[in-house]
Amino acid sequence: MKQLFYLILLALSTTATAHHEAGIAEDYQASAALLLMMLVFLIGSITITVQSYLNKPAGK
């Protein structure tokens, strides 16, 4: 649960940074920020899944 909180916090901060510093037209700025946020969620969920798989006890 703690990892999910940090993932959401990372995605929100990444979105804010992308929205603030995107060098593209304003029409596409929100779309780029949304795509970047979804990419961060995807990478984070894959990381959490792999980490939980690797940390599983040997007996299970």
C-alpha positions as CSV (number, residue, x, y, z in Angstrom):
1,M,0.0,0.0,0.0
2,K,2.9,2.3,0.8
3,Q,4.3,1.6,-2.7
4,L,1.0,2.5,-4.3
5,F,1.0,5.9,-2.4
6,Y,4.5,6.7,-3.6
7,L,3.6,5.7,-7.2
8,I,0.6,8.0,-7.2
9,L,2.7,10.8,-5.7
10,L,5.4,10.3,-8.3
11,A,2.8,10.3,-11.1
12,L,1.3,13.5,-9.9
13,S,4.6,15.3,-9.5
14,T,5.7,14.0,-13.0
15,T,2.5,15.3,-14.5
16,A,2.9,18.7,-12.9
17,T,6.5,18.9,-14.1
18,A,5.5,17.8,-17.6
19,H,2.6,20.3,-17.7
20,H,4.8,23.1,-16.5
21,E,7.8,22.4,-18.8
22,A,6.3,20.9,-21.9
23,G,7.8,22.7,-24.9
24,I,4.9,21.9,-27.2
25,A,1.8,23.9,-28.1
26,E,-0.8,24.5,-25.4
27,D,-3.4,22.4,-27.1
28,Y,-1.3,19.3,-26.8
29,Q,0.2,20.1,-23.4
30,A,-2.5,18.4,-21.4
31,S,-2.4,15.3,-23.6
32,A,1.3,15.0,-23.3
33,A,1.0,15.3,-19.5
34,L,-1.7,12.7,-19.4
35,L,0.3,10.3,-21.5
36,L,3.4,10.8,-19.4
37,M,1.3,10.1,-16.2
38,M,-0.1,6.9,-17.7
39,L,3.5,5.8,-18.7
40,V,4.7,6.4,-15.1
41,F,1.7,4.4,-13.8
42,L,2.5,1.6,-16.2
43,I,6.2,1.4,-15.4
44,G,5.4,1.7,-11.6
45,S,2.8,-1.1,-11.7
46,I,5.2,-3.4,-13.6
47,T,7.9,-2.6,-11.2
48,I,5.7,-3.3,-8.2
49,T,4.5,-6.6,-9.8
50,V,8.0,-7.8,-10.6
51,Q,9.2,-6.8,-7.1
52,S,6.4,-8.6,-5.4
53,Y,7.1,-11.7,-7.6
54,L,10.8,-11.7,-6.7
55,N,10.2,-11.2,-3.0
56,K,7.8,-14.1,-2.7
57,P,8.8,-16.7,-0.1
58,A,10.4,-19.8,-1.7
59,G,7.6,-22.1,-0.3
60,K,4.8,-20.4,-2.1
